[in-house]
Amino acid sequence: WVERMNWAVADFVQRHMRWYRTMWNGLVIHAFIYLVTCRRIRLHGLENVTHLGNMDKILLVANHRTFFDFFIISIMLWHYTGANKYSFYPVRSTFFYTNFLGSFVNFIGSGIAMIPPILNTPSDKEKQTQRENAKKWNDYALRRIISDLNRPGTIAGIHPEGTRCHAEDPYEMKPTKPGAGQVALECKDVHVVPIFLKGLDGDFLKLVARAFMPSVNAETDPIHLFFGPSIDFSDLRQEAEQKGDYEGMRAAAGERITEKIKGVGQALKAKIEQEEKEANQGYQSAPGSGIV
C-alpha cells in the first residue's frame, strides 16, 4: 500500500502541480546544488546546449556513477541555458516508492521529480516473483515517459544503463537498456543530449563537506561535466515508420545512445590528458623547476 500511495501522490504532482516542482527545483534545489558544486565543476561542451530554450523538449542521457548525477547535470543545464526547469527522472521503485524514507527523499530532494517508478531494475535484490505484472507496469511507465516528454518545455533524464556502474575505470559503462532508445525514437522533435560525468562523489555528506574545504576546487578535485552534441535519429525513425515497428528499432537506438555517451567520455578523457600533458610541460620549462 505504501508503494501505491507514493505513486498516487507522485502522479498527482506530475499531472497537476507543474508549478510546484518548477519553483522548488528552480529555486531551492538549484541554489543548494550550485553552492555545493560550483567550486569544483568543470563544464565542457556548453556550445552544444546553449541554444536550448524554454519550450524545447529535452532528453538527457548520461552515464551512471552516483545517485546524484542528474542533480548536477540538470542544475548546470538550467544555470547556463534557457531550458525549462520542469523535469522528471524515471527511477527504480525500490526505496524511492516502497518506503516512507524514499518518498521523503523524492519530495525534499527533487520536488517528486523521480517519476515514474520502474520495477525489477538490475539493482533490485528482491525475488522476481511478479515479473509479468512488473512488465505490464514498466510498459505503462515507458508510454507515460513518452507522453509526458512530448509536452513542450519538458526535460526528462534517463540513464541507459539502468543501474550504476561501479567499474574501476571511470569511462566504462554497462550494457544499454532499450527503453531510452524507444523514448528517443517516439519523441520526434526532442533534443537527445548525450552527457558524460566524471569525478562526482557518491557519498552525499562527503560531497557537501568538500564544498567548504579551501583546498578542494576545480583544479585539485574537479567534477567534469561534458555536454555532447544532440543525437540524430532520423534514419532510425524513418526505418521504424517504414516497418511500422518502433519497438523493433529501440535496441538500435539504445545502442546509438550508449555509443554517443561513450564518445563524449572519450572526448573528455582526451581533453583531460592533453591538459595534464600541457601542465607538465609548463612545469618542466618553468624557471626553478630543476628540469632542463
Secondary structure, DSSP 8 states (H G I E B T S, - for coil): -HHHHHHHHHHHHHHH-HHHHHHIIIIIIHHHHHHHHTTTEEEE-GGGTTT--TT--EEEEE--SSTTHHHHHHHHHHHHS---S-EE--EESTTTTTSHHHHHHHHHHHSS-S-SEESS-TT--S--TTHHHHHHHHHHHHHHHHHHHTSSS-EEEE-TTSS----SSTT------THHHHHHHHSTT-EEEEEEEES--S-HHHHHHHTT-TT-STTTS-EEEEE------HHHHHHHHHHT-HHHHHHHHHHHHHHHHHHHHHHHHHHHHHHHHHHHHHHHHSTTSS--
